[in-house]
Amino acid sequence: MINYKSNLPASAAFLLLFILASCTSPQKLVESGNYDEAVYLAVKRLSGKKNKKEKYVLALEEAFERATARDMRLAERLKREGRPENWAKVNEAYRRVRSRQERVAPLLPLISKEGIRANFQFVKVDELEYESRQKAADYYYVRAQEWLEAARQGDKLAARRAYEELDKIDTYFRDYKDKTALKQTARQMGTTHVLVKLENRSRSILPVTLEREIRRIGVRDLNSFWQAYYTEQTKGVEYDYEVVMNVTNLEIGPQVVKEREFEEVKEIEDGFEYVLDSRGNVLKDSLGNDVKVPRKVLIRARVFETFQTKVASIDGRLEFYDARNGNLIDSKPLAADAVFENYASTFRGDKRALSEEACRYLGNRPQPFPSDEALLLTAMERLKPVIKSRIAETRKLI
């Protein structure tokens, strides 16, 4: 069995260096065995400085020596093991040596302000790095060929593994043998093709516009690197899976009109009237002014209200089949409604008698009912995102 283990991205390594450099010293990093981090920090603190501090010069010298020795020992040990999968790690070790030397070289000769001259033993690593790079690429190429052999037997996962192995070669060489052509082959063999189609299993005839709208569900945004979705048969494409939108029921309710008539009554103040005394004369207050009180009257308004409603429903199932053997993999129910509602009301009488609720629909008039087809199209628009979401949920199955 061929296994793949990803390497820590270079950006993550540099981030680690930055974090360590911001909270410690080169000397402490050397003592803790973090030699590359010590080199990074020491170079940073020495670069551009006219008077170079002795502690940084000595820390850089020691960290450089120990890091180089460590990497060279590791490379030799891995090579002695004779395992082809070790070449990637060997190459990483040689690259670290070269990168470290390139980082230190601009500082040479490195002399502290006290006159101490640092001694750096550079390794001729270019040929070693190239040899290990070539052998690491060869190793991944051979692994890719093994996976491709399995892929030619119909194993898409093997094709994807082959692509991953070939992709690793990009770390070592931009152009390498027929890598580019093999990657295209692996991509083709590893891609899953999914056909999304419609079947009407209801007892109703689908309106032409509705059928066309269902078939126009956009699935291109569901495409991924290894998955391609289609809504129409495409010449030359062999489908691996079929997603079938089965319409099981179309239901259109009647046009319902409900009318209601009611009266609203309210007591309001309408002017004033004088208060009379026992003799029938206008009563005076202590200042000699006429005494008046608000006049309360009842006002009325008769409301005529109309409520229109019509409902259309689409029910179905989204079924996922293995196109190679016809087996049903998954089945999910689907349903959507479209509801037409319209409130209209008029009144006779005094508008001031109307409550806030009664005023809400004043001015609205009865509307023509939408056609059955228009209401079904509205229901379909609401169903589209549900269908796409359900299809997306099945990616883990295919």
Secondary structure, 3 states (H helix, E strand, C coil): CCCCCCCCCHHHHHHHHHHHHCCCCHHHHHHCCCHHHHHHHHHHHHCCCCCCCHHHHHHHHHHHHHHHHHHHHHHHHHHHHCCHHHHHHHHHHHHHHHHHHHHHHHHCCCECCCCCECCCCCCCCHHHHHHHHHHHHHHHHHHHHHHHHHHCCCCHHHHHHHHHHHHHHCCCCCCCCCHHHHHHHHHHHHCEEEEEEEEECCCCCCCHHHHHHHHCCCCHHHCECCEEEECCCCCCCCCCEEEEEEEEEEEECCCEEEEEEEEEEEEEEEEEEECECCCCCECECCCCCECEEEEEEEEEEEEEEEEEEEEEEEEEEEEEEECCCCCEEEEEEEEEEEEEEEEEEEEEECHHHCCHHHHCCECCCCCCCCCHHHHHHHHHHHHHHHHHHHHHHHHHHC
